[in-house]
């Protein structure tokens, strides 16, 4: 089964649920499903800043497993993690391999290997 995660809840969602639960399982190879992508909203985008220990770990796993890491373009622009304009933004100061986009960009990026389930945290 393939899944995609959407990190939309403010607070400790990405740092706790991703950092303490999901990522260690992905690193150990025992998460139980193939994660094809992760989409980050609001302050959860900060996890993917260059130099952030959690983001760097996630970036390594994503590159090794071919997983999409995408920031909401407007959220990233507001937080200095992208330049440009909505629907035409590029990542800035993020871990390697991160993309920036909106829902249509997410759909297009996942079209080649669509998830069976989307989990919103």
N, C-alpha and C positions, 0 to 999 in steps of 0.2 A: 504494500500500500504506500502511496505517495501522499505527503501532507505539505501544506504551506502554513506558516504561522504569521499572524498579523498582531503586532504588538501595539495596541491602541490605548490601553488603560494607563493612566498616569500613576506615578508613584514608583514602587519597586518592581514593576512588572518585568522589565528587561533585566535589571541587575539581579533580581532574586530568582524569578522563575526560569529565566534563560540561563543565568550564570550559575545557579546552584542545582538546577534540575536537568534542563534540556542539554546544555552544552557539555557537561561531564559525560552524559550518556552518549552523545555524538562522538566525543573524543575517544571513548572506550569501545565504540562500535556496538553498543547494546541498547540503542534507543527504540528499536523494534519496528521502525518504519523508515522509509527514505524521505528525507526532508528536501523538497525541491526549491523552496524559497522562504524568505522572511521579509516582511514589510514592516517598517517602523514609523510610528507617528509620534508627534509631540516631543516631549523630553526623552523618550526612548531612543530618539535619533542620536543622542550624545554617546550612547554605548559604542557607536561606530567611529568615534573620533580617532584619528591617528594617535598612537601611543597609549590609548586606553587598554589596560591589560585584558579585560573581557573582550573588547572589540578585536584586538589583535589575535586572541585565541580563536574567536569566531571566524575571523577572516581566514586563518589558516585552514580550519575545518571546511569552510565554504569552498575555498579554492581546491582543496583535495577531493571534495565530494561533488563538485560541480553545482553548488547551491547558489541560488540568486540571493543577494542581499540588496534590498532597495529601501531608500529613504523617501518618505513623502516629500515631494518637491517643495511645497509651500512651508512645511515644517522645517526642512533643512535650510531653506533660504532665510527664514526668520531667525535661525540659530547660528548662522554663519557657516554652515556646513555645505553650502552650495552657492554658486554664482549664476547669474542669468535671470531668467524669469520663469514663472510657472509654465509648465509644459515645454520648457526649453532651458532647463537648468543642468549644471554639471557639478559633480561633487568637488568639495574643497576641504582639505585637511581631514580626510577620512582614511580608514584602513584600505589597503589595496583591494580592488575588485568591487567596491561598493558602487551602486548606480543610484540615480535620483529620478523619480518619476511620479506620475499620478496613476489612478486606477487603470485607464486605458493602456498605459505603459506596462503596468504589472500584468494585465491580461495578456498582452502581446508577448511579454517575456516568458510567461509560463505556458504559452500555447504549445510549444514544442514538447514539453513534458508536463502536462496538466496534473494538478494534484487531484486525488480522490476525495480529499477532505481539506477544508480550510478551518483552522483553529484560531480563534481570536482570543487573545489574552490581554 
